[in-house]
Amino acid sequence: ALNNLGNVYYVQGRTDEAVSCYKRAIELNPDNPGACSNLGDALRKLGRPDEAVCCYQNAIAANPNSPDVYVKLGNTFADKGDHEDAVLSYKNAIALKPDYPDAHNNLGNILKQQGHIEAAILCYRNALDLKPDYKDALNNLGNALNCRGKIDEAISCYRKALHIDAEYLEAYNNMGNALNKQ
């Protein structure tokens, strides 16, 4: 009940109150992976990534088979600039759920930041094989291809992303930058 009340507060933007509910739910049942994960979400939203990491790790300890929590943990590590742990978290999510497009996309983002462009391209393509209308993966693939000088392919990705969402400003901006390189 406290976890659900925390969810209501969280959706309403009352994050501090949500945190209190989640903490109380965990006090009553320390092995509640949902409350641990939700507390991590709330703490991350409040700009407390170190505490969020601990919560996600507790959620994983209580339920090690949750790819969603591994992705949340990876996202938090990415926020902190801890790329190695982010990569490991995303790979754990993919090991549990190979057909998880967000995990492939997010892994690609970290690999691209690390300069592993070809590996990032493969991740984005994997995400798109799983979810062909994934506009963010199309945009990210376009950016990675652009880094490799494959301007026409990059522009094609941006156009596909814009076909999915005609108001996707980031794809417009990236396409404009790519067109300027031609």
N, C-alpha and C positions, 0 to 999 in steps of 0.2 A: 504494500500500500504506500509506504514512504517513497519507494523508488518511482512509482507511478505519479505520486504528487510532485516529486522532483521533476519528472518529465513535463508535467503541466507547467510548472514554474519556468522551466527552461524554455519551452515554446513561447511562453509569454514574455520572455526577455528578463525574467526575474532570476538571474543566474545565481546571485548570492543565496537566495532562498532555496534554489535547487540544490546548491552545494550542501546546505545544511540538511536537507532531506536525504540526499544520497549518503552523507556521512552517517546519519542516524541509521539508515537502512543497513549500512555496512557494520555498524556497531552491533546491530541485532543479528546479523548473519554475515560474518566476515568472508564466507566463501560464495558470495553472491556476485557472479561475474558481470551481470547486467548493471548492478549498482556501481561496481568498480569502474566499468567502462563509461557509464554515464557521468560519473564524477570526473573521470579523465577528460571527457568532452567539455564539461563545464569549466574545469580548471584551465584547460587549453584556451577556451574562449576568454577567460579572465586574464590571460597572459601569464600563466603560471605553468610553463611547460615541464619543468623538472618534476613538479608534483603530478602532473598529468601522466608523465612517463611511468611513475611509480604505480599509479592507478591502473594503467593499461597492463603493466607487468603483473599486477595482482589479479587482474581479470584473466590473463593468460594462464597464470598458475592455477586458477580455479577451473578454467576451461581452455585447455591448450589447443582445442580444435576449432577456434573461431577466427577465420581469415579476416573478418571485418575488424577485429581488435588489432590484429597484426598491421593492417593498413593504417588504422588510426595511430598506432605506435610509430609506424614508419613516417607518417605525416608530421608527427610531433618531433621526431628526431630530425627530419628535414628542416622544420622550422628553426631548430636549434643549430643547424649547420653540421650536425653529426651524420655525415653522409654514409659512413660505413655501416652504422647501426640501422640507418634508414634502408639501405640496400638489403641487409640481412632480414629486416622485418618484412619488406615487400616479397622477398624470395620465400620466406616462410608462408606468407599468405598464398602465394602462387603454388607452393608445394601442397597446401591443403585444398586449394580450389584453383586448378589450372585454368579454368574458364572465367577468371575474374578480371575483366577488362581494366578496371581502375587500378588494380595492383600492377598490371603490365605497364599502363600509362605512367603511373607514378614512379615505377622503377626506371622507366625511360627518362623521366625528367632528371632524376638524380644522376644517372649514368651520363646524360648530356652535360650536366653541370661539372662532372668530373673529367669531361673531355673524351669520353668513350662514345663518340657519335655513332659509329656503326652499330654498337650494341644497343644504343638508344633507339635507333631506327628499327631494329628488329623488335624491340619491345612495343613500339608504337604500332608496328604492323601486326603484331600478335593481338594487341588490344582491338585493332580494327577488324581483324579476322573474326573476333568474338562479337564485336558490336560495330558494324559498318557505318552506322550513323552517329558515331562518337565524335562530336565536333571538336572537343578538346584534343583528342588523340590526332585528328586530322591536322589541326593547327600546329601541334607539337611536332608531328612528322614533317610538316612543311618547314618548320624552323630548322629541324635537324638536316633536312635535305638542302636547305638554303646554306647552312654552314659548310656543306660539302660542295657547294657551287652548282648544285643541280636545281637551277632556278626554275626551269619549266615545270619540273615535277613538284617543286614547292608551291608554285602558283596554282597548279592543279589541285593540290591539297587544300589550299586556302579557299579556292572556288567551291570545292565540295563542302567545306565547313560552312561557307556562306549560303550554299543551297539549302543546308539544314536549318540554319538560323541567319536570316537576312540582316539581322541587327547585331551580329557578332563583331563588335568593334575591334577586338584584338586581331581577328583574322583580316579585317580590312586594312588595318595598320601594317600588319606583316606582309600582306600582299602588295601594298603600296611600296614598302621598302624593297621587296623582291623585284617589282617592276622597275624600280629605279636602277637596279643593278644590270638590267638587260642592255 
